[in-house]
Structures are given as structure tokens and as C-alpha cells.
Amino acid sequence: MPTPKNPKSAPPSKSASTRKPLVYGAVIVVAAGLLGFASYKATAPDTASKDTTATGPAAEVSADPNEGVYPELAKLARRDADDQLAIGPADAPVVLIEYADFKCGYCGKFARDTEPELIEKYVKDGTLRIEWRNFPIFGEESENAARGAWAAGQQNRFWEFHRAAYAEGAKEKGFGKDRVKALAEEAGVKDLDRFMKDLDGDAARASVKKDQEQGYGIGATSTPSFLINGRPIAGAQPDETFTRAIEAAAEQAKTTGTAGQAGEPAK
């Protein structure tokens, strides 16, 4: 089914829109189709407004902890203790993977309104780990910000850069390279010369490309898109959507004894 156009946000680049889901396995293809549809439903406009910070309808999370969960998608969690673009213990029972773009208004809403509460409630007690995936889909400035986020992470300032880039009004100033450098300075990145070198380096480009391909591979067609222990959720949903999914995943991990198991990348 073709993805309907969403006039509330800028369209992905041509290269993004023509990509096909990667074949991780039959179950991934099914899940990819569901996430692609959910991505549209979660961000479909309910008015003619151009406001990109509005939320879509709440995603349903079944009381059955197994319903809507795809074990192969859960394996995409990296659980790398040295990953600077993650927060929370590597052995946490629940991993939330976020595919996002710094130019995305919905992503900013999630970063400002929901994510801090999830960190306070679940990350700090060891229940949740959040793993970021750079998923720039709105052109060159999105790519600049994504590589800048990665470069900030090389100096242990990713989350500070993330907060600065998603501050109210930040995206309206754009993400040209001078602006990205200013955000790095605001985030407390100490070596700005190294930051700018890393920003344009092959390692940053490779990291962003890897994240992008993973996002396209699971069928993500808009931002933000999430996986919570293999359960796809699309859009800046209400807090209770994430709470229910996290608590269901934590309970399932407890009952099955799978808490903290590192996933292997799906083939």
C-alpha cells in the first residue's frame, strides 16, 4: 500500500522514499509493513495546519505483552556499553530504540515532553535503556545535525547536543554547519576543531548511513519511529503509550528470564 502524503512535514528525499525494506526475514517484512502504516497513521494530519508539533492518535498497546512484538526486531538493540548515543544500562530489561531527525517537530516534542519523564521513571531505576539512531530524512541540514550529534558523542556530549538541538525554537534556526558548531559549543563540546573534523569525517558518515539503513529496513517512513523490545510504535505518542509498552516489556522480560540479554543483529 503506498504511503499517503503528509502535508504537515517536509517530504523525505527522493532516495529515502524509493528505498525498500531490507530482508531481515519474513517476520521483519511483515513488521516493516505494519510500522510503515503506523508511521502514517500516527502523524496523519487531523487539520490543515502546518504545525509539526501536534501528536497523532494514540497507538494501541495490547494488554497481552506478546501481541505486536517481533523478536527479530528486538535483536536490533545493540546493548553496547560504550555507545555514546545511548543512555541506561546495557543489560536493562527493556530497550527503546528511537529513529529520529533533528529537523522533525514531532521528534522535538518527544524529546522535550516525554523522554525526560521516561529517563526519570525508568532509566534511572535500571528498567530502560534508550538507544538513539540517526535517521535524517529532510535533506542536507538533517544530515549535518545527525553527523554533529555523532561527533558530539565522540566527546561524551551527545545528550547535551540532543537537548540543545531539540530546544524550543532550535530547528527554526536551521542546521547549517556554523549553527551545528554553535550547538556543539552550547552542549559543552570542548574541542571544537576536532568536532568539525569529526563532523565531516568518514566515520560520522558511515555511522549515520548505518542507522539510516536500519530505519529503512524496518519500514520506518516518518519520524520519530520507535521499537520497544521489538514492539513498533510510531509518532510522538502520549506518555501512556510508552509507559504501557515499557511496563509490558519489563514484565515479559521478568517472566521469561530474558532481561538484559544482548541481541544479535538480525541477518
SENU-477522 format. One record per atom (N, C-alpha, C): x, y, z. Coordinates in steps of 0.05 Angstrom, whole numbers, plus 32768, in hexadecimal, padded with zeros to 4 digits. Layout:
XYZ/...
END
This chain:
80117FE88000/800080008000/801280198000/800E802B7FED/801F80437FEC/801B80548005/80308061800E/802E80728025/8021808C801E/800B8094802B/7FFF80AE8024/801180C5802B/800D80DB801D/801E80F28023/80158100803C/8028810B804A/802181198063/802981368060/80168149805C/801D81648057/802781738070/802881668087/8030817380A0/804E817380A4/805C81648093/807981648096/80858162807A/809E816A8078/80AC816A805E/80AE814E8054/80AC8149803A/80AE812D8030/80CB81238031/80CE81098034/80E980FE8034/80F581038018/811081008018/811E81037FFE/811680ED7FEC/811B80F07FD2/811480DC7FBE/812180C27FC5/813B80C37FCD/814980AA7FD3/813C809C7FEA/813280AB7FFE/8125809E8015/810B8091800D/80FC809F7FFD/80E180957FF6/80E2807D7FE4/80F880787FD6/80F980627FC4/810680497FD0/810F804C7FE8/811D80357FF5/810880207FFC/811180067FFB/81007FF08002/81097FE4801D/80F77FD8802C/80FF7FCC8045/81147FB68040/81287FB58052/813C7FA08050/812F7F858058/81387F70804C/812C7F558052/813C7F498069/81347F4F8082/813F7F43809A/81337F27809E/811D7F228091/810E7F098095/80F17F0F8091/80E17EFA808D/80C57EFE8087/80B67F0F809C/80BC7F0A80B5/80AE7F1980CA/80B57F3680C9/80CD7F3D80C1/80D57F5980BF/80C67F6780A9/80C17F598093/80B37F65807D/80967F6B8086/808A7F598095/806F7F5E809F/806F7F7680B2/80827F7680C5/80847F8B80D8/808A7FA680CA/809A7FA580B5/80A17FBD80A7/80887FCA809A/80777FB9808F/805E7FC48084/804C7FD08099/804B7FC380B0/803A7FCE80C6/80457FE880D0/80607FEA80D3/806B800380DD/8068801980C8/806B801280AF/80688027809A/804B8032809B/80378021809E/801C802A80A0/8018803A80BA/8022802F80D0/801F803D80EA/802D805980E9/8043805B80DB/8051807580D9/803F808A80CC/8030808280B8/801D809580AC/8006809B80BF/7FFA808680CA/7FE3808A80DB/7FEA809B80F3/8002809880FE/800A80A68115/800E80C48110/801580CA80F7/801C80E680F0/800980F280DC/7FF480E480D5/7FE180EE80C1/7FD4810780CC/7FD0811B80BB/7FC4813480C4/7FA7813280CA/7F9E813E80E0/7F82813F80E6/7F76815B80E0/7F87816D80D8/7F7E818880CE/7F90818F80B8/7F8B81A780AC/7F9D81B18096/7FB481C080A1/7FB881BF80BB/7FCE81CF80C7/7FE981C580BF/7FFD81D680BE/801881CF80B8/802881CA80D1/801B81CA80E8/802981C68101/803481AA8103/804E81A78105/805A818C8106/805F81828122/805481908136/805981878151/80418179815C/802B8178814D/8013816A8157/8017814C8157/8009813E8168/800B81218169/7FF481168159/7FF880FD8150/7FE380EF8143/7FD480DE8157/7FC280CC814D/7FB380BB815F/7FC580A9816E/7FBD80A28187/7FCD80918198/7FCF8075818B/7FE7806A818C/7FEB804F8183/7FE0803C8198/7FD38027818E/7FC8801381A1/7FDE800081AA/7FDE7FFB81C4/7FF17FE781CF/7FE07FD281DD/7FE17FBA81D3/7FD07FA581DE/7FD97F9D81FA/7FC67F94820A/7FCC7F8A8225/7FDD7F708223/7FDB7F62820D/7FEB7F4A8208/80077F538202/801B7F4D8213/80367F56820F/80437F4B81F6/80387F3681EA/80437F2A81D2/80377F3581B9/80207F4181BB/80127F4B81A3/80207F648197/80257F63817E/80327F798171/80507F7B8175/805C7F668180/80797F658185/80867F528171/809C7F5A8166/80AB7F4B8152/80C77F45815C/80CC7F2C8164/80E77F268170/80FE7F2D815E/80FB7F2B8144/81117F328132/81177F508134/81037F618138/81087F7D813B/81157F838155/810F7F74816A/811C7F788184/813A7F738182/81437F63816F/815F7F5D816B/816F7F758160/81607F8A8158/816E7FA2814D/817A7FB38164/81737FAD817D/81807FBB8194/819D7FB48194/81AE7FC88196/81CB7FC38195/81D77FBC81B1/81CC7FC881C5/81D57FC381E1/81F37FC581E4/81FE7FD981D7/821B7FDF81D8/82207FF281EF/822E7FEA8204/82337FFB821B/824380148214/8251801381FE/8261802B81F5/8252803D81E2/823A803781DC/822A804781C9/8223806281D5/822F807781CA/822A809281D5/820F809D81CE/8201809081BB/81E7809981B2/81D1808981BF/81D7808081D8/81C3807081E7/81C580788204/81AF80738212/81AE807A822F/81A08063823D/81AB805B8254/819F80458263/81B1802C8262/81AE801A8275/81C080038276/81BE7FF1825D/81D47FE68254/81D47FD4823D/81C47FBB8242/81C17FB3825B/81B27F9B8262/81967FA1826C/818B7FB88266/81707FBF826E/815C7FAC8261/81477FA5826F/81337F928264/81247F9D824C/81237FB78249/81147FC48233/81267FD78224/81267FD58209/81357FE781F8/81217FF581E6/8121801081E7/8112802081D4/8126802B81C0/8121802481A7/8132802E8190/812280458183/812E805C8180/812180738174/812E807A815A/811F807B8144/81288084812A/811D80A18126/812F80B58125/812680D08126/813780E38116/812C80FA810F/8139810F80FF/81378129810F/814D81388111/814D81508120/813C81678114/8134816480FB/8122817880EF/8105817080F2/80FF815B80FF/80E481508102/80D7815C811B/80C0816A8117/80B28176812D/80A781628141/809D814B8136/809381368148/80AA812B815A/80C18128814E/80D8811E815E/80DF81328174/80DE814B816E/80E481608182/80CF815E8199/80B6815A8192/80A1815881A6/80A7814081B9/80AE812981AD/80B4811281BD/80CC811881CF/80E1812481C4/80F9812A81D3/80F4813D81EA/80E3815081E7/80DE816481FC/80C9815A8210/80B4814D8206/809D81478217/809C812B8223/80A681178214/80A280FC821D/80BC80EF8226/80D180F28216/80EB80E4821C/80F680EA8238/80F581038241/81008109825C/80F180F98272/80D780F6826E/80C780E78282/80CE80C98281/80D380BF8269/80DA80A38267/80F6809E8274/810880B18270/812280AF827D/812080AF829B/811080C282A5/810D80C482C2/810080AC82CE/80EB80A182C0/80DB808C82CC/80E7807082C7/80F3806B82AF/80FB805082A8/811A804D82A4/812780618299/8144805E8294/8153805E82AF/814B807082C0/815A807482D9/8158805C82EC/8142804C82E9/813F803582FA/8149801B82EC/8155801E82D4/8161800882C7/814E7FF782B6/8135800082B3/81217FF182A3/81267FF58286/812D800D827E/812D80158262/8148801F8258/814E8018823F/816480238231/815980308218/816280488211/815A805581F8/8172805681E6/816E804C81CE/8183804C81B9/817A805E81A2/818A8072819C/818380858186/818D807A816C/817E807E8157/81868079813C/81828092812B/8197809C811F/819480B3810D/818580AB80F5/816F80B980EF/815E80B280D8/815680CC80CA/816B80D980BE/816580F380B0/815780EE8096/813F80F98093/812F80F5807A/81288110806D/813081278078/81278140806E/813E81508061/815281428055/816681508045/818081568053/818F81698047/81AA816E804F/81AD8177806C/819B81898075/819E81928090/8198817C80A4/8186816A809D/8181815380AF/819B814280B1/81A8813F809A/81C18130809A/81D6813E80AB/81D8815880A9/81EB816780B9/81E6816380D7/81CD816580DF/81C7816280FB/81CC81468105/81C6813280F4/81CB811680FB/81E8811180FF/81F9811A80ED/8216811680EF/822181268107/8215813E810C/821D814E8123/82178140813D/82008133813E/81F981248156/820D810D815B/821480FF8146/822880EA8148/824280F58151/824B810B8145/82648118814C/826481218169/824E812C8173/824C8134818F/824F811B81A1/824481058198/824780EC81A7/826380E381AA/827480E98197/829080E18199/829E80F081B0/8292810581B9/829D811481D1/828A811381E8/827A80FD81E8/826780F881FF/8253810E8203/824A811B81EE/8237813181F1/821F812D81DF/8219811481D7/8202811081C5/81E8811981D2/81E2811281EA/81C8811881F6/81C5813681FB/81DC81448200/81DB81618203/81D5816E81E8/81E2816381D2/81DC816D81B7/81BF816781B0/81B6815081B6/819A814881B1/8187815C81BE/818C816381D7/817B817681E6/817C819181D9/8193819B81D1/819681B581C4/818881B681A9/818B81A08199/818081A0817E/8161819D817F/815781928194/813A818F8196/812D81A481A9/813C81B881B1/813081CD81C1/811B81DC81B1/810881E781BF/80F281F581B2/80FE820B819F/80F6820A8186/8100821E8173/811A82188166/81288203816E/814381FD8163/814281F68145/812F81E6813D/812F81DD8121/812881F4810E/811A82088118/8113821E8107/812C822E80FF/8142822B810E/815B82398107/816B822A80F3/8162821280ED/8170820280D9/818881F380E4/819381E180D3/81AA81D180DB/81C081D380C7/81C681EB80BE/81DF81EF80AF/81F781E980C0/820E81E680B4/822581DD80C3/822D81F180D9/822B820B80D4/8231821E80E9/821E821C8100/8205821780FA/81F08214810F/81F581FA811F/81FD81E58111/820281CB811F/821B81CE8131/822E81DE8128/824681E38139/823D81F38152/822C8206814E/822282168165/821382048179/820481F1816F/81F681DF8180/820981CD8190/821F81C58182/823381B58190/824081C581A7/824581DE81A1/825181F081B6/823D81F281CD/822381F681C7/820F81F881DB/820D81DE81EC/821281C881DE/821181AE81EB/822981A781FC/823D81B981FB/825581B4820B/826B81A481FE/826981A181E4/827F819281D6/829881A381D8/82AD819781E2/82C581A781E9/82D781AC81D1/82DC819881C0/82EE819B81AA/82DD819F8190/82D881B8818A/82C681BE8173/82D481B88158/82EE81BB8158/82FD81B4813F/82FA81978139/82FD8186814D/82F98169814A/82DC81648142/82CA8172814F/82AE816E8149/82A88172812B/82B281888120/82AD818F8104/82BA817A80F1/82D2817180FA/82DF815C80EA/82CF814280EA/82C6813B8102/82B681228105/829C812580F5/8290813D80F6/8276814280E9/8278813B80CB/828E814180BE/8291813C80A2/82A18123809B/82A6811380B0/82B780FC80AC/82A780E480A2/82B680D08098/82AA80B8808D/829C80A880A3/82A680A880BB/829A809880D1/827E80A280D7/827B80BD80D7/826080C880DD/824D80C180C6/825680C380AE/824480BD8097/823C809F8098/8250808E809E/824A8072809F/8236806B80B5/8239807880CC/8227807280E3/820B807B80DC/8208809380D1/81ED809C80CA/81E1808B80B4/81F0808380A1/81E68072808B/81DC80578097/81EC804C80A9/81E4803280B6/81C9803580C4/81C6804B80D3/81AC804F80E1/8195805380CD/819B806280B8/8186806780A4/817D804D8097/8190803D808F/818980248082/817980128095/817F801280AE/8170800280C1/8153800C80C3/8150802780C4/8135803380C5/8125802C80AC/8131802F8094/81238028807C/811D800A807C/812F7FFA8087/812C7FDD8087/81147FD48097/810D7FE280AC/80F57FDA80BB/80DC7FE780B2/80DE7FF6809C/80C680028090/80BF801D809B/80D0802A80AA/80CA804580B4/80C88058809D/80B28067809C/80AE807A8086/80AB80978091/80AA809A80AB/80A980B580B6/80B680B580D2/80BA80CC80DD/80C880CE80F7/80B580DC810A/80B880D58124/80C880BF812F/80BB80A4812C/80CB808F812A/80C28074812B/80D180668141/80C48053814F/80D080468166/80CC80288165/80DE801A8172/80DB7FFE8179/80DF7FFB8197/80CD7FEE81A4/80D07FE981C1/80D07FCB81C4/80E87FBF81C8/80EB7FA281C9/80DD7F9481B2/80DF7FA0819A/80D47F948182/80B87F9C817C/80AC7FAE818C/80917FB88186/80927FD38178/80897FD5815F/808A7FEE8150/80768002815B/807F801B815E/806D80318165/807680498154/806380578148/806A806D8136/805D80878140/806D809C813E/806380B78145/806880BF8162/806580D98167/806880E38182/804F80DE8192/804C80C5819A/803380BC81A7/803180C781C4/801980C681CF/801680CE81EB/802780BD81FE/802E80C98214/803F80BB8227/8036809F822E/801B809C8231/80118082823A/8016806C8226/80188073820C/801F805E81F8/803A805281FE/804D80638203/806880598209/8069804B8224/805B80568238/805A80498252/804F802D8251/8039802A8243/802D800F8241/80407FFC8232/804C8005821D/805E7FF3820E/80767FEC821E/80827FFF822C/809A7FF9823D/80937FE68253/807D7FEB8261/80767FDA8277/806E7FBE826E/80617FBC8257/805B7FA1824C/80757F928245/80887FA18239/80A17F948231/80B17F8C8249/80B17F9D825E/80C07F968277/80B47F7D8284/80997F7C8284/808C7F648290/80927F4B8280/80917F4E8266/80977F378255/80B47F2D8259/80C77F40825B/80E37F39825F/80E67F2B827A/80D77F33828E/80D97F2782A8/80CE7F0A82A8/80B77F06829B/80AB7EEC829B/80B97ED88289/80C77EE28274/80D57ECF8262/80F27ECD8269/80FC7EDD827B/81187EDC8283/812B7EE6826D/81217EF9825C/81317F038246/813C7F1F824D/81387F298265/81427F44826C/81607F468268/81687F5B825A/81857F608257/81937F508242/81857F3F8232/81927F30821E/81997F418206/81B27F4081FE/81BB7F5081E7/81B07F4381CE/81A57F5481BC/819B7F4A81A3/81B07F49818E/81AF7F36817C/81C17F358165/81B37F43814E/81C17F52813D/81B47F5F8126/81A67F4A8115/818E7F51810C/817F7F3F80FB/818D7F3C80E1/818D7F2580D5/819A7F2080BC/81877F2580A5/
END
